[in-house]
Amino acid sequence: MAAITASMVAELRGKTDAPMMECKKALTEAGGDMAKAEELLRVKLGTKAGKAASRVTAEGVVAASISGDVGALIEVNSETDFVSKNDSFIAMANAAAKLVAEHNPADIEALGTLAYEQDGFGPTLEDVRKGLIGKIGENMSFRRFKRFAGTSLAHYLHGSRIGVVVEYEGDATAAKDVAMHVAAMKPVALTSADVPAELIERERSVATAKAAESGKPADIVAKMVEGSVQKYLKEVSLADQVFVKAADGKQTVAQMLKAANTTVKGFTLYVVGEGIEKKTDDFAAEVAAQVAAAKAGA
């Protein structure tokens, strides 16, 4: 069995907010498998672990460029929050979004070859990125982007860390409201039928494990599992979510859109650092290493 280290326990606690001892027990039971331990904690602690695990840690910005029925959404990362607020970094991110919208590059590499000059650097966007790295002294990268064309677009930026683009037909105000709703509620799919099968199976697995602990008959357990899955689908599908601005606190997004005679064809949500695990520096160890190196060089 893999040794359970303090750093592994700390990492799992950071992802789940579970007590230290519970994290250690889960890791031990999972044989050191972090993903399995996280799932075990979800079974034991409910949704608390899942909510904490959705936190993002990497820094950077999400930028958008929308002009008529053509637009783009892009995520540009930096090492620290300080640099993500740097005017030159923000200018580069906004320029990159506009370049994506105007030139439709095939990928990140192609985006970097597009003509752009800033702060005395150029003649390409990649040259500007490298120049700013040298000037600011921190790494930065273009992580992902998506271009939109041929349909009405609504977008919403929540500060610089969350960006949403909604493709729609109908009322612009309703579409903008949906974009704000997506930023707040973070659905994973347009409808329950669009939720990825792997997410449903993961939820079913967790629900099955929790229901089994109830000690109820198999037929009751099966109903409990199915009820949990259906509840999950309503929570993560845009159409079934309760609209954040619903006056009665009950109206779903689908009902709001029907009343506004509007159809949402799709949405894209970017959250800065989503899915990126940020390195946690051990300051004490770093200082000790520097002292040791200084002594060795003396």
Secondary structure, DSSP 8 states (H G I E B T S, - for coil): -----HHHHHHHHHHH---HHHHHHHHHHTTT-HHHHHHHHHHHHTHHHHHHHT----EEEEEEEEETTEEEEEEEEESSHHHHT-HHHHHHHHHHHHHHHHH--SSHHHHHTSB--BTTB-SBHHHHHHHHHHHHTS-EEEEEEEEEESSEEEEEEETTTEEEEEEEES-HHHHHHHHHHHHHH--SBSSGGGS-HHHHHHHHHHHHHHHHTTT--HHHHHHHHHHHHHHHHHHHBGGGSB-TT-TTS--BHHHHHHHTT-EEEEEEEEETTTT-------HHHHHHHHHHHHHHH-
